[in-house]
Amino acid sequence: MGVVPLWSKSNGVAASREWLHISSMPRGADFPDKNAGPTFHPRKMKLGSAWYVLVVWPGRHTERIKGFPSEATAEDWIAKESVMWLNKQRGILANRRK
C-alpha cells in the first residue's frame, strides 16, 4: 500500500512519483506534524474488486475517494491528480473561513 505525503510548510507541493513510499499506516496513527498535509493510501473495497483512495488528514479526519477499478489506477490518481484535488480542497476550506 502506498503513502504519498504531498505537502509540508517547508517545501510546498510536491507531486513527483518519488514521493510514493510503501507503508501501512493504521487509522488514528500519530502524526509528527499536525500542520502537515494529508497522506493518500490506495485501499481495496471490502466487497467486490473496486479500489478507493483513503485520504488521511493529520489530527483531523479521513475521506474516501471512490471509483478506481484497480490499485494501479488508484496509485496513478495519487501521483497525477491528488495535488489538483488537494488544491481544490484548500480553496473550499479557505472560502469557508471567509
N, C-alpha and C positions, 0 to 999 in steps of 0.2 A: 504494500500500500504506500502511496506517495504522500509526502508532506511538502507543501510549497510555501515557504514564507515569502511574501511578496513585498512587504513594506516595512521600513523602520524609519525613525526620525533621522538617523544618520545618513542613510543612503537613498531615501525616496523610493520610487517604484523600480523594481527590477523584474523583468519578465523573461529572462533567459532560461533555457531548458536546464542549465547547470544548477539552478536552484532546487531542482527536484531531488529530495532526499528520501531514501527508503526508511520508513519508520512506522511505528504503530503507536498512536497517542490515545490513551483512554479518555473517555469523556470525563470532564471535571478535572483534568490534569492541571497542575500548577503551571503558570506561565511566568518566566522570569521578568518580563517587561509588560506591565499592564497597558502600556501605550503602544505596544506593537500591533501591527495589522493582523488580519486573520490568517489562518492556515487552511489549506484546501486538501481534502482527503477523498480519493475515489472509493466508493463503497458499493457493494452488491446488495440489491434489494433482497429481502428475506424470501419473498415469493417471486417466482419467475426468473428470467435471466437478465433483467434490466439493471442498470447501474445508476447511481446518483453521486453528486459531489457534496460532501459534508463540509460546510464552512464553519470553522470554529473561531469565534471572536474571543480574544483573551479577556477573561474576567466578565464576560457578558453572556452571550447565548450562542446557539448553533442554528444554522439554516441548512436546508436541503435544496439542492438544485437538481431536479429530476429530468429524465428523458434521454439517458445515454444507453445505447444498445450494448456497449462493451466497456471494459476497463480502459482499453486503449483510447476510445473516443472521450471518455471522462478525463483521462490524463491529457489528451490533446486540447480539450477545452480549458483545462487548468493552465497549460502552457501558453495558449494563444488568446483566450478570451477572458480569463479571470481578471486581468488588470483593468480592462474596459468595464467589466461588471463591478469591480471594486470602486472605480472612479464614479460610476453611476450611483452606487450606494452612498458614497461620501457626499455626493451632491444632494441626494434625498435627505440625508441627516442634516446637512448644512441648512437646507430650506426649512426643515422642521424647527431649527433653533432660532430662526428669524422672527 
